[in-house]
Amino acid sequence: MKDCPRLFVDPATQPPMQDGAILDLMPAHAHYLGTVLRLGAGDEVALFNARDGEWLARIEAIRRDRGQVRLHRQVRPPTIGPEEAATGPVLLFAPLKRDATDLVIRMGTELGVGRFLPVLTERTNTHRVNGARLAAIAVEAAEQCERLDVPEVEGPLPLVDRLAAWPQGRRLFVAAERPAQRDGAADVDAARDEGPRDGDGLLVGPEGGFSAAEVALLRSRPFVTMISLGPRILRADTAVACGLSLMGAGFRRASGAGSR
């Protein structure tokens, strides 16, 4: 498995994987395996998704943008049932410049994000989001980090609409860059003590931070907890990595300031 390439198989377009089944490769996968990696008949590849788990397969035939593989062994069971949604934190973030947004998707996928929800704020510096490109980056990151599922990347919505649609019973932790933006210490301590749960969210604002009106809007929502990411002002993409890591650690080390 160490040197075996991993490829995501979209369960929406492929039948369930099972021992002995032959699958047609997508043109992009065939090109990657045959032309880029120069693999041929008999070489192994790993195919995965959350519905079927991860399977080893051997290449039966490959030519340019065509190819077939035969499944021969399941090496990891599926993580979710066919009717279940992927778990993990939900990341709400203001779209950044192209490279920084790409990095947010890549890091978030590696850190276990279940869904990405782009948020438009007063200071968001770009309102254009290439959903297909970001989805492809999420797939590549999932292939690299050996997770079975691929997080969904939704289209951008204004902050007020995201808050209005926030699911009941889920909390939203907001990276607040200034002490004046945060709630009292008791709220932060309570968040640490209880710990975040699967499906809770993290909101990281734009490079210019949230406006005063947006802070007031956030603090008015009962499901929102303003938290600190440390004593320094962080870049927005750095704040994403820091905030997700702290959520994974149950906010054990949260103290100080937030993001910029």
VOGU-3710 file (C-alpha; in Angstrom, 3 decimals, decimal comma):
1> mkdcprlfvd> 0,000/0,000/0,000  2,946/2,320/0,636  3,685/3,009/-3,050  0,213/2,196/-4,361  -1,593/5,192/-5,934  -4,981/5,985/-4,376  -7,905/7,157/-6,486  -11,318/8,372/-5,354  -14,237/6,589/-6,989  -17,374/8,718/-6,939
11> patqppmqdg> -20,159/6,512/-5,506  -22,725/8,547/-7,418  -21,340/7,372/-10,750  -20,052/3,866/-9,986  -21,736/0,671/-8,717  -20,744/-0,686/-5,273  -17,267/-2,197/-5,208  -17,007/-5,926/-4,560  -14,470/-8,726/-4,879  -13,787/-9,692/-8,488
21> aildlmpaha> -15,689/-6,779/-10,019  -14,226/-5,029/-13,048  -14,461/-1,237/-13,117  -13,915/1,122/-16,025  -11,480/3,880/-15,140  -12,404/7,500/-15,614  -10,417/9,054/-18,494  -8,469/11,282/-16,092  -7,574/8,299/-13,903  -6,492/6,229/-16,904
31> hylgtvlrlg> -4,312/9,079/-18,151  -2,762/9,550/-14,709  -2,002/5,857/-14,202  -0,849/5,050/-17,708  0,789/8,251/-18,932  1,947/10,023/-15,787  2,846/7,036/-13,586  3,528/4,682/-16,535  1,714/1,773/-14,898  0,477/-1,187/-16,901
41> agdevalfna> -1,434/-4,439/-16,707  -0,856/-6,244/-13,422  0,095/-3,144/-11,421  -1,917/-2,355/-8,302  -4,015/0,693/-7,491  -6,198/1,527/-4,489  -9,762/2,742/-5,048  -11,805/4,283/-2,257  -14,889/6,114/-1,101  -16,847/6,313/2,146
51> rdgewlarie> -19,607/4,002/0,886  -17,388/1,085/-0,142  -14,218/1,584/1,890  -10,848/1,039/0,228  -10,085/-1,747/-2,237  -6,955/-2,986/-3,947  -7,321/-3,555/-7,657  -5,065/-4,734/-10,463  -4,948/-3,029/-13,807  -6,442/-5,271/-16,465
61> airrdrgqvr> -5,800/-3,006/-19,434  -4,876/0,629/-19,915  -4,434/2,826/-22,986  -4,398/6,621/-23,121  -7,679/7,705/-21,544  -9,179/4,231/-21,173  -8,588/1,459/-18,701  -10,082/-1,283/-16,578  -9,189/-2,626/-13,143  -10,276/-5,761/-11,297
71> lhrqvrppti> -10,986/-5,500/-7,565  -9,423/-8,247/-5,487  -9,274/-7,248/-1,813  -10,918/-4,793/0,577  -8,261/-3,291/2,832  -10,429/-0,808/4,777  -14,149/-1,036/5,564  -16,511/1,851/4,802  -16,755/4,624/7,377  -20,426/5,478/6,894
81> gpeeaatgpv> -23,616/3,764/5,823  -25,241/4,500/2,464  -27,776/6,913/3,998  -25,448/8,690/6,408  -23,663/11,991/5,941  -19,947/12,397/6,542  -19,010/13,567/10,014  -16,371/16,022/11,123  -16,310/19,771/11,722  -17,996/22,192/9,340
91> llfaplkrda> -15,694/24,989/8,178  -17,184/28,372/7,364  -14,630/30,711/5,822  -14,507/33,928/3,868  -13,025/33,228/0,407  -9,454/34,471/0,077  -7,153/34,998/-2,857  -6,850/31,913/-5,069  -3,755/30,266/-3,573  -4,896/30,911/0,003
101> tdlvirmgte> -8,362/29,479/-0,677  -6,776/26,408/-2,279  -4,655/25,993/0,856  -7,720/26,274/3,114  -9,433/23,439/1,207  -6,319/21,268/1,243  -5,538/21,788/4,931  -9,174/21,474/5,945  -9,532/18,170/4,111  -6,394/16,834/5,786
111> lgvgrflpvl> -7,691/17,960/9,190  -11,022/16,174/8,798  -13,498/18,859/7,693  -16,825/17,327/6,684  -18,185/20,336/4,748  -16,809/23,636/3,504  -19,221/26,581/3,546  -17,803/29,754/1,935  -19,185/32,877/3,626  -19,462/36,376/2,152
121> tertnthrvn> -18,716/39,116/4,687  -18,374/42,887/4,446  -14,599/42,620/4,028  -14,386/39,472/1,893  -11,829/40,332/-0,793  -13,248/38,055/-3,488  -16,776/36,822/-4,176  -15,764/34,412/-6,943  -15,464/30,755/-5,983  -14,591/28,077/-8,537
131> garlaaiave> -16,522/25,194/-7,026  -15,250/22,578/-9,485  -11,632/23,516/-8,834  -12,060/23,440/-5,059  -13,850/20,088/-5,232  -10,928/18,690/-7,244  -8,475/19,967/-4,627  -10,519/18,273/-1,895  -10,370/14,983/-3,826  -6,587/15,268/-4,276
141> aaeqcerldv> -6,116/16,022/-0,592  -8,293/13,063/0,422  -6,259/10,783/-1,839  -3,023/12,039/-0,300  -4,013/11,974/3,383  -5,684/8,531/3,186  -9,145/9,528/4,356  -12,017/7,614/2,793  -14,555/10,387/2,311  -14,253/13,648/0,382
151> pevegplplv> -15,756/16,769/1,971  -18,431/18,731/0,151  -17,638/22,272/-0,991  -20,786/24,410/-1,189  -21,290/27,670/-3,046  -20,785/31,004/-1,239  -23,592/32,627/0,757  -23,789/35,860/2,797  -23,004/35,508/6,485  -26,556/36,345/7,550
161> drlaawpqgr> -27,927/33,534/5,354  -25,448/31,021/6,746  -26,470/31,918/10,279  -30,180/31,701/9,430  -29,700/28,182/8,040  -27,479/26,914/10,854  -28,845/23,551/12,112  -30,456/23,372/15,528  -28,349/21,675/18,162  -25,029/22,458/16,479
171> rlfvaaerpa> -22,619/25,025/17,810  -20,592/27,520/15,830  -17,208/28,601/17,177  -15,997/31,910/15,754  -12,315/32,855/15,645  -12,321/36,334/17,173  -9,150/38,301/16,552  -9,596/40,934/19,286  -10,345/40,441/23,008  -13,211/42,951/22,774
181> qrdgaadvda> -14,966/40,692/20,242  -15,022/37,678/22,508  -17,536/36,673/25,137  -16,607/36,397/28,774  -14,035/33,854/29,915  -16,786/31,631/31,293  -18,144/31,018/27,782  -14,728/30,075/26,413  -14,039/27,837/29,396  -17,399/26,124/28,918
191> ardegprdgd> -16,536/25,458/25,283  -13,250/23,889/26,366  -14,839/21,786/29,085  -17,632/20,359/26,932  -15,534/20,028/23,816  -16,694/20,353/20,206  -18,727/17,546/18,630  -18,973/16,198/15,086  -21,070/18,588/13,047  -20,133/21,688/15,053
201> gllvgpeggf> -18,670/24,517/13,017  -15,701/26,847/12,922  -16,017/30,276/11,320  -12,891/32,129/10,206  -13,362/35,624/8,846  -11,691/37,519/5,988  -8,222/39,026/5,976  -9,604/42,332/7,228  -11,535/40,720/10,072  -15,229/41,001/10,901
211> saaevallrs> -16,932/44,393/10,981  -18,474/45,689/14,206  -21,953/44,974/12,825  -20,971/41,379/11,993  -19,530/40,843/15,463  -22,787/42,100/16,971  -24,756/39,801/14,649  -22,657/36,797/15,628  -22,853/37,501/19,343  -26,638/37,765/19,120
221> rpfvtmislg> -26,947/34,119/18,044  -27,306/31,666/20,959  -25,408/28,902/19,146  -22,307/31,075/18,587  -19,268/31,044/20,878  -16,487/33,531/20,190  -13,119/31,870/20,849  -9,437/32,765/20,863  -6,758/31,167/18,713  -3,797/32,468/20,672
231> prilradtav> -1,973/35,670/21,595  -1,140/36,756/18,025  -3,090/38,014/15,032  -3,002/35,221/12,440  -3,463/35,198/8,706  -6,848/33,775/7,763  -5,416/30,580/6,241  -3,206/30,054/9,308  -6,235/30,627/11,529  -8,086/27,825/9,726
241> acglslmgag> -5,334/25,310/10,495  -5,019/26,545/14,076  -8,762/26,558/14,748  -9,342/23,092/13,307  -6,419/21,718/15,298  -7,819/23,251/18,476  -11,240/21,775/17,754  -9,601/18,390/17,359  -7,841/18,884/20,691  -11,015/20,030/22,451
251> frrasgagsr> -9,773/23,612/22,842  -7,206/22,466/25,407  -4,742/25,159/24,448  -6,997/28,036/23,338  -5,924/31,401/24,738  -5,170/34,909/23,450  -6,189/36,447/20,102  -7,450/35,267/16,717  -7,163/35,801/12,981  -6,729/38,459/10,376
//
